[in-house]
Amino acid sequence: MMHIETADSTLPTLRLTPRYSGLRAGHDNTLEVLVQVQSPTPPTGQTLVRTSLNLALVLDCSGSMSGQPIAEAAWCAADMLRQLTAHDRAALITFNSEVQVRVPSQRVDNLQPFESALAHLSAHGQTNLHGGWLQGVEEVGRFLDLEHLNRIILLSDGNANVGLHQVREIAHQCAELAQAGVTTSTYGLGRAFNEELMVSMARAGLGNSYYSDTADDLLESFQEELALFQALYARQLQMPIRAEAGIELKVLNDYVMSEAGIWRLPDLAYDSEVWALLRLRIHRRDFLEPTDQPVRLLEVDLTYTDVTGQTQQCAPVTLALPVVDATTFERIAEDERVATRAKEIQSADLQLQVRNAVRRNDWERATDLVQEIRTLAQDNPWLKDAVTQTEALLNARDKDRLARESYYSSERMRKRQTSKDEQAHDYHPDQEWQKPRYQSRKPQQGKKMSHDQSPLFQQLQISRVTARELGEETVQILEVGFYVTRAEKYIDLHPDIEAAVNGTVSYPPEQKLPQHSAPRGATQIDVRNQTSLAAFNDLTAQGLNPVILNFASALEPGGGFLTGSRAQEEYLARSSTLWMCLRDQAMYAYHRAPGNNKNPFYSDYVIYSPRVMVLRNDDGKLLDKPYPCAILTSPAVHANGVRHYMPQRVGEISPVMWKRILKVLAVAERHQHDSLVLGAWGCGAFGNDGTEIAGLFHKALAENFQGVFRHIVFAITDWSEERRFIRP
C-alpha cells in the first residue's frame, strides 16, 4: 500500500494512492490513481462556523404537481427554511406557464411570508422550467456575495414545455452562472421529468442532483442537501493536475473541467472525503529498463473556499513510482480501496449504458449489462444491493423508473461523498442510517432509505411480548442496581439511581410558577421523525441543555411498559431509570383517589427528574455506558374520555391543555433548560388533535416564552405514508 499526501493537519488532506506501487519495465502501463481530499474532524467544544446561505427555492406548480406532490414540495421547502438562520437569505419562486416570485429574497428572520405563500400553492398550467430557474438566478444575484454559498434549488416533476428547453443551452447557462458564483441543485420527482436535463443542470451548475420516485421520497433529498450545508467545510474545490510529458491522463468521474483545464470537485463536509479516480497510460518506450530512482508521473494541487469565504491552497502532491522488472511487478499487491473505486466507476459506466439501452427499448442489451454489473459486484455489498434494485425494475419492464434509477445511480457512484474510513465490506443498510445522509450508500436512488432498515423503526415495531420482556428486565436491573453488558462489563447503577430519585421534584396542580425570564434570542423549532432520546442526544451534541417531555399516564408510572405497551412513555420507561423516579410520586395517588379517578382532564401535575440514566439504545440493547437525561412528566387531557363521558365539557379541552403547556414550559425554564424535546402530546390514544396541540405550543413559545428557549424539537415517530403526525 502506497500513499503520498500533504502533512499539514490544519488543511484538508490531499492524498494520491496508485493501484500498484510500481511500473512494469518494457511494457505499456495503465495505472489508476485515487485522489482523496479529506477534511478534518470538527473541533471539539466549539460551535461550528457555517457558511451563510443565499438560496432561491424554485418550485414547479404545473398541473402534474397537483395533489400530494405540491403539498410535499411545500412541506420540504418549509422544512428547509425552518432550519435556516437570520444570517441566511432565501427567495421563493414558483413556475407553471408563468413565473411568479412568491417571496423576494430576504433574510430568514421571519418565516411568516414563506409559510403563507407555501400554504396557498396550487398546481395548474404547463412547465416553464427555464424561466423559473432564471428568476431564481435573478433573486440570488440581487444579493450575490462570493463569501456566501449562492444556490438555486430547483424542483420539477415534468418536462420543460414552455420557454427554452434545449438541454445543452440550459446546461451552458448553468455553467456560466456557476463560474460567476451561483450554483444549481436539482430535484426530479416522479416518472415524467427529463432526467438528462435535471442532471445536466446540476452537473454544469456545480450543485447536486436528486431523484425521488414519489412525493413521499422527496423529504430525504432535501434533508441530505441541508445536512451538507450545515456541515460544510470547503466549497469551490479546484484541482489542477499536471501529468508528465508523454503520459495520457483521464479523470474517470466525469467532473466538470474549466476552460483553464482545472477540475471542479464536489463541496466537502467536515470529517468526509471527496475523490477522483485518474487513469494514466504510460508507453513502454519511456520505461525500457528498471530504475533505482522513482519516476515522476504527475502533480496535483488543490484550492478551495473555506467557511469564511476565503480562498485557501494546499501544498501540491507529487506521485513518483519505481520501474521494476516483471518478476517484482507480479509480486505487487493492488490497493484495495483504489480497486473498489475503480469497480464503482465501472459499475457507473454500465448503469449509464443500461439507461441508454432501455430508452431505445433494447431490453436484451439491458439484461446483458445488468448481468455484467452483478458479476462486477460479487465482493461489494453496496453494488450488489444496487444492482438487485436495478434488476427488479428490469424484470418488471418499468422503462421510465429503470432509466431514471440507472442514470442517477451512475451519477451517484461517480461523485459521491464518503466517510474517511469507508471500506467496501463495511456496508450494512442499518449502519448507513447512522451516517450523515450525504455519506450514506443508498441501494436505490429514487427511494428514501427503507425505514425497516432503521434501528428506530425496529424499536417501534417490536412485538408486545418483546416490549413487555424489556420492561420486566429493566425493573429487575433497577431493583438489583446493576447490569452486565454483552462485553461482560459490570455497570453499577446504585449511585445513579439514588441521585435520580433524590433529585426528582414534584410540582402539584396548585403550585403556580412565574413566567418572566428575559428572552435569550431566537428560538429554532424543528419537527423530526425520530425518538425523544435521539432528539435529546442531538441537542446535547450541540452544547445545549435539553429536557424531554414525557407524555405520561396519570395513573401508572411508566404507563403500560410492564404489559407491552409501546408508546413514548413506555419507550422511555423501559430504556432508563425513569420508573424509579416516578413510582412513589404523589401524582399517581392523587389521580387514583375517589373523585379524581374518573376525571379525564386529570390535573396540572408536573414531575421534574433531572438525572434519569438512560440504559438502552433505540433498538433496546443495553448500553456499555449509560448517560444522564432530564425528563418532565405530565399527563395530557384524555380527550377521548372527555368526549365519551363528559361531552358537555369538550370545549374545555383546549383551555386546559393551554394552561398545562404553560406550566410544563415554566418548569423547564425554572430549571434553566435552554432546549426541549416535545412531540404529539396526548395525540395518540388520548385523542387530542395534533394540529391544535402544535398550535398551542407555538403560541406559548411565540408569546409567553418568546426567546426563552434556544431550540425546540418536536420528536414524532411516524412512518405513515402521508406523515399525518409529523407535520406541525
N, C-alpha and C positions, 0 to 999 in steps of 0.2 A: 504494500500500500504506500502510495506516494502523494504527499500534499505539499503545495507551495502556496504560502499565504502571507498576508500582511500581519504585523505583530502588534500594532497599536490597539489596545483593548478599548480605548475610548471611541474608536471609529468602527464602522462595520468591518467585519472580517471578509476579506476578498481572497478566495481560495481557488486554486487550479488543481484538478486531480485528473491525470491521464488514465485511460482504461488499462493501459500496460505501461510499466515504468521503464521501457526501453524500446529502441527501434531495431529492426532486423536488418543487418548489413546485406547489401547486394540485392535487395528486394524493394518493390513498391510497398509503402506502408500507408495503411488507412488507420487513423487513430482518432477515437472520440476523447474529448477533454471536457470535463464537467467544471463549469464556472459557478461557484456558490458565493452568494452575497448574504452574510448572516448578520443580523442586528444583535446588539447586546440585550441582556435581560434588563427590564426596567429597574431603576434604582430603588432599593427598599426604603420605606419610611418617608418617601417623598411623593407629593402629588404630581402626577404626570402633566407636563405642559402639552396641550393638544393644539394642533394647527387649527386656526379659525376657518370656518367653512363659509363659502359664498355659493349657495345652491339655487337652482331653479328646478322645481318639480313639475314635469311636463306630462300630463295625463291624457290619454286617449278617451274621449267621451263620444265616440261614434256609436252608431246603432248597435253594433255587435257587442258592445260593452254593457248592454242593458242587463239589469238584474244583479246577480251575485258578483260578476266581475267589477262593475263600477263601485259597488259597495265595498268590495275587498280592496280595490285600489285606493279608495278614500281612507279606509282604515289603515292601510300600510303607510300612506303619506302622513296621516295624523300621528301614527306611532313613531315615525322618524322625527317629525317636528317636535314631539314632546321631549325627545332626548337631546335636542339642541340647547344651546345656552344663549344668553344675551350677547355673547361675543360673536355669534354666528348670524348670517343673513340668509333669508330664503325668499323665494317668489313662487307663486302657484299659477301655472298656465294650463289651460285645457284646450283641446282641439277636436273638432269633428270636420264638418265642411268649412267652418270658420275657426279662427284662433281667438281666444279670449284670455286676457290677463285677469285672473280672479283676485290675486293679491300681488301688488307690485313688490319688488324686492325691498325688504325691511328687516330690521333687527328682530330676532326671535325672542323678544321680551314680553310679547303679548300674543298668545295663541288665538285669541277670540276671532280675529279676521279670518284666519286659516280654518278654524273649526266651523265657523259659519258658512264659509264658501264650500267646504267639503261636505257639509250636511245637505247642501242643496244641489249637488251634481245630478245631472240627468244625461241619459245616453240617447243620441239620435244623430242622423246625418252620416256623412262619409268621413274619409280619413285624410286630412291634410297634415300628415306626419312631419314633413319637412318644414312647413310653416310653423307648427308648434315648436319644433326644435329651434328654429331660427329666432322665435320670440323669446325662448329661454335664454339663448345666447345674448340677446339684447338686454334682458333683465340682469343677467350676471355681469355683462360688460359695463353696465352703468356704474358698478362699484368694483370694477376689476382691481385686485390687489395681488401682485405676484407673490407676496409673502403669505397669502392665504391659499386654500385649496378651492379653486373655482370650478364648479362642475354642474353639468346638465344631467338630470336623472330623468330618462325618457321611458315611459311605459306605453305599450301598444299591443293590441291583440289582432291587428288586421294589416292588410296590405295598403300601402300608400296609394290612393287613387284620386287625390286632388293635389294639384301643385306638382312640384318637382318630385320624381320618384325613381330616377336612374341611380342605381346603387353606386356606381363609380363616382359620379359627380357629388352625391351627398357625402360619401366617404372622404372625398378630396376636401370638401369644405370642413369636415370634422378634423382632418389632419391639419389644415391651415389654422383652425381655431386652437387646436392643441398646442401648436407652435407658439401661439400668442398667449397661452396660459389658461385657456378654457377647455376643460376635458369633458368627455361624454361617456356616461354609462347607460346601457340599455337593458330593458326588461321586456322580454317577449312572453306573451300569455296566450295559451290555448293552441289551436291547431291551424289557424288561418293566417298568422303573421308571416312576414318574409324573413326567415332566419338569416339569409345571406345579407340582407340589408342591416338587420339589427347587430349582427356580429361584426360586420364591416365597419359600422359606425363606431362601435366601442373600440375595436382594434385600432382604427385610424385615429380615434379620439383619445387614445391612451387612458381609457377607463376600463370598466368591467362589463361583461355581457352575461346576463342571466336568462334562464328559461324556466317558466312554470307551466306545467301541463294543465292545471286547473287553477281557478281562483284560490282554492284552499291551499295551494302550494306556494302562493305568492309571498306571504309574510316572511318566510325564512330567507328569501333572497334579499329583501330589504334589510333584514336584521344582519345578514352577512356583511353587506357593504357598510352599514352603520358601525358594526363592530370593528371593521378595518379603519374607518375614520377615527374612532375613539382610541385605537391602539397604534395609530400611525407613527412611525419612527422616521421614515425618509420617503420622499417622492421625487419625481422627475429624475429617476436614476438613468444616467447616461454612461454607456460602456464602449469606449473606443478599443478596438482590437487591432493589433499590428502583427501580422504574420511575416516571417522572414521571406526574402525573395525566393520564388520558385515553389512556395507552399500554397496549395489551394485550400481556402478556408470557406466553410459554410456553417451558418448558425441554423440549427435544426428546429428551433422553437417557433419560427415564423413571427418573430418580433419585428416591430417597425424599425427601419433604419432611416436616419435623417439624410438630407442631401449631402451632409459633410461626412457620411459614412460611419456615423455613431449609432450604436444600437440602443434602443429605449427599453428598459426593463420595467416590470410592474412596480407599483408602490409597495413599500416594505413596512410591515408592522414590527413592533418590539418582539424580541425573542422568536424570530421567524427567519425563514430563508426564501429568497427568490434565486432562480438559477437559469443557466443557459447551457445547452449541450452543443459543443462545437465538433465539427468533423474536419480533420486535416488529411490532405492527400499529399504524400511526400514521395517523389520519384526516386527510384533506386540509383539513378546516375549521381545523385547528390551524396549518397552514402554507400560507397562500394566496399569499404573496409571497416571493421570495428575500430572504435576510437577510445582513448583513455579519458578524454575530456568530454563532458556533456555538450550536446549541440543545441544551441538556442533555436527555439521554434516560434515562439510568439510572446507578446507582451500585452497585458490587459490593464486598463485604467478604469477608474470609477469616479464620477462626480455625482452629487445629489443635493437636494434641498432639504434642510433639516426642519424640525417643527417650528423653529422661529423664523423660517423663510430665508435663511442664509445658505449660500452655496458652499458646500464642503467637498473636499477631494481626498481620496485615499491614495497612498503611495502605489505606484504601478507594481504589478507582479509579473514575473517572467517565468516561462516554462522552458527548461532545457533538459534533454534526456540523453543518456548514453546510447551509442550504437554498438550492438552486441552480435556475436555470431549466432548461427541457427540453434545450436545446442543450448546456449544460455537463454535465448529468447523463448524456447519451448518450456523452460522452467519458470518463466514469469507468470504469476497468477494474475488474472484480471481483477480489477477493483469492483467489488460487489455493487457499490452504490452507483457507479458510472454505468455498469451493465443494466441495473434496474431502470435508470432514467432512459437509457437507450431503448429498452423494451417499451417503456411508456410512450416515447416518441414514435416508435414503430407502430404501436397499437393505435396511436392518434392518427397516423397516416392511413391505416387500414379502416378506421372508423369513418374518416372522410370519404374514402372510396366506397364504403357501404352507403353512405348518404347519396353519393352521386349515382350509384347503381340503382337504388330504389327510385330515385327521381326520374330515371329513364325506364323504369319498370323492368329492369334486368334482375329478376329475383334469383335466377340461378347464380349469377356472379355475386350477388349479395350473400347468398348462402355459403359460397366458397370462401368469401372474405371473412365471414363470421367464424368459420372453422379455423382459418389461419389465426385469428385473434385468440381463439380458445387454446390452440396449440401453444401460442406465444405466452399465454397467461398461466401455464401449468404451475409455476412456482411463485406466482404473485397473487395473493388472495384478493386484493382490491380489483385488479384487472379481471380476475375470474368472476367476481360478483358483477362487475360492469358488463362483461360480455354475456352473462346469463340474462341480464335485463334486455340487452340488445337482441338476443336470440328469441326471447319471449315475444317481442314486438315483431320480429321477422316471421315467426311461426304463425302469428295472428294476421299477417299481411297488412299490418297497420301502417300504411305508407307514410302518412304525414307525421305521426308520432315517431316512427323509426328514423325518418330523415332528420327531424329536429334533434332527437336524442343523440344520434350519431354525430351530428355536427357540433353540438355543444360538448359532448364527451371529448371529441377531438380537441376542441379549443381548451377545455379544462386540463387535459393531460399535458398539453404543451406549455401551459403558462401558470400552473397552479402554485400558490404559496404553500410552503411546508413548515413543519416544525424542524428545529435544527438537528434533532437526533433521529429523524424518521428512518425506518428501515422497512423493506417490503414485507417482511414476515411479521411485523408488529401490528398489522391491520386487523382490527376486530370492530365490528359495527358498533357495539356498545361503548367501546373506548373512543370511537370517533365523535360520539355525542359529547364527550368531556373536553374536547379540544375547542379552541375558538373556531367559529364557523368558517372563517377564511382559510383554515388549515385542514379542515375535515375532508376526507376522501369519500365522496358520495358515490354509491354504486349506480345511481340514476339521477341525471342532472335535472330532469324536469319535475321530479317529485321531492317533496320535503323528506327529510330523513324519517324513515318509518318509525312511528312512535313505539312500536312494540320492541324496538331495539334499545329503548331508553331505560336506564335504571329507574327513573321516575315512573314511567308507565308500568314497569314490572311491580313497583311498590304499590301503585294504585290497583293493579289487577290481581294482587294476591288473594287467595281464597279466604273465606271467613274462618275456615279451620286454621289456616296458617296464621291469620291475624290474631286469632284467639291464643294460639300457642306462643306467638311472640309476646303478647301481653302477659301471659302467665309466666313466661321466662323472665320478663322484666321485673315483675313483682318478686319473684324468687331472688333475683340479683339484688334488688333493693333491700329485701329483708335480711339477707346474709351480709350485704355490704361489700361485695366484691364480685368480680368475674374473671375468667381466664380467656384470653384471646386465642384465635386459631394458631397464632405463633407461640402459644403456651406462655404468654406474658401475663403476670398477675397484676390486676388493676384494683387497687384498694379505693373504695368509694366512701368509707366511713367519714372522713373529714369533709368531703364534698357534700354528702347528704346532710350532715349536721349543719353546715353553712347554708345550704339551700333552704332547709326547713326554718332555721332560726332567722334567716333574712327575709322571709315572706311576710308581707304586710297586707292586712285586710282593710278595705275602705267600705264600711256598711252604707246602706242606702241613704241614711240621714246625714252622712258626713258630706259637707259641701267643700269644694276646692276652688281657690281663686284662679282666674284665667287672665293674667295681666302681664306676662313676660313681654319684653320688648322684642320686636322682630329681629331675627338674625340674618335675614336675607331672603332670596327667592327660594321657594320650595319646589323641588323636582318631583314629579309624580309619574310613576311608571306602572303599567299593567303587564304582568309577566305570567307566562304559563309554566309555573314552577312551584315547588313545595315551599312552605313557610320557612323551613330550615335552610333550604338552598338560597332563598332571598336574604335571610339573615346573614349567611356567610358572605354573600356578595357585598352587602353593605359594610360588614366588618372589614372586608378586604380593602374597602375604600377609605378606611380610617375613621369610620363613623361609629356611633354608639347606639345601635338599634334595639328595639324591643318588639316582640311578636304579640299580637292579639290572639288569644286562644278563644275560639268560638265554642263557649262552654255549655255543657249540660248544667242546668240549675240544680239538679237532684243528685247526680252521681259524679264524684271526682274522676276525671278521665273519661266520662261518658260511658260508652259500651265497649271499652277497649279489652275488657276481660270476657266479652261474649262474641267477639269477632267483628264488631262494627269497624268501619274503615273511613270515617270522615276525618276532618282536620284535627279535632281534639284527640281522637283515638290514635292517630298517627303520631302526634306529639307525646302522648302518654306512654305508648309502647317504645318510643325512641329515647326516653330521657328519665330523669328523676322527678318529673313534674307531679306524678301521682303522690309521692311522699310529701310534697309541699302542699297539696290540696286536701288530703284525706281527712284531716282533723279541723278543717276550716269551718267557721260558724255559718258560712253561707248555705251549706247543704242542709243543716238542721233547720235553718230559717225557712227555706223553701219547702221542706217536708212537713213543717208544722201545720196543724189544722188551721184552715182559713187561708193558708198560702199555697198548699199543695195542689189546689185545683185552679190556681190563678195563672193563666198562660202568659200574662205580662211579666211574670217574675218580678225582679227588682233591680235597682241600680248598684248592686254589689259589684265591686272590682277588687280582685286579689292581685297583688304585685309580688312576683318571685324573681329577684334579681340575679340569682346564681343557680339556675337549673342546669344540671350537667347533661349534655347530650351524649348518648351511649351508642347510637346506631346510625348507619348511613341510610340514605333514602331507600336502599334495597333491603333494609332490615338487618344487615350484617353488623355485628358488634365492632366498635372502633378500637383500634390499638391505642388511641389517645383521646379520651373524652374531652369535650370543651364546654365552657360555660355559655349560657344563653339567658337573656332576660325575657320573661313572659308575663303578660297581663291576661287575667282570666275573668271573663264576664259573659253572662248569658244574654242572647238577643231575645226579643219578644218572640214567642211561639205563635206566629201569625196564623198558621193553620188552626191551632187550638182556639184562637180568638174568633176566627170565622165560624168555627163549629159550635163552640159553647157560648160565646158572647157576641153574636153578630151585630148587636146594637152598639158595640164599642169598637167596631173596625176602624172608625175614624180616629181613634186614639193611638193607633199603632205608630204612625209616623211621628207625632209629637213625643211619644215615649222613647222611641229609638233616637230621636234628636237629642233629648236630654242625656241618654245613656252614652251616646257618642261623645258629647261634650265632656262627660266625666272620664271616660277612657282616655281621651286626649289630655285632660288635665292631670291625670295620674302620670302619664308618660312625661309630661312637661315637668311635673314636680320632682321627678327622679332624674331630671337632666338628660333625658334621651333626645338626641338630635335627629332621629330617624325611626320609622315604624314599618313593620310588616303587617299589613291589613289584608282584607280579602272580602269575599262574598259572605259577610257575617250574617248568619241566620237565613241564608238564601237557599239552603238545601232542604232538609226535612222540615225545618221550621216554616218554610214557605214565604219568607219575605221577598219583596220584589227587588231584584238586583239593581235595576236602574235607579230605583228610589233610594236604596241604601248608598249607592255610589254618589248620588246627588247630595245626600245629607252629609257624607264625609267631605265632599268637595266644598260645600257651603261652609262647613265648620273650619276647614283649612284655609279658605279664602277670606273668612270674616273673623271669627273668634280667635283663630290661631294663625293669623296671617304671618308668614315668615318665621314662625317659631321653630318649625322643623325643616331640616335641610333636604331630606329625601324621604319620600313615601313610596313603598312598593305594595301594590295590590297583587299578592301571590295567589293565583287562581288556577288550580289544576283542572284543565278542561280539554278533553280530546274529542268533543263533538265536532262534526264536520263543519257546522256553521259557527262554532265557537260562541254559543249562546251566552256563556257565563264570563268569558274572559274580557268581554268588551266593558268599558267603564260606563 
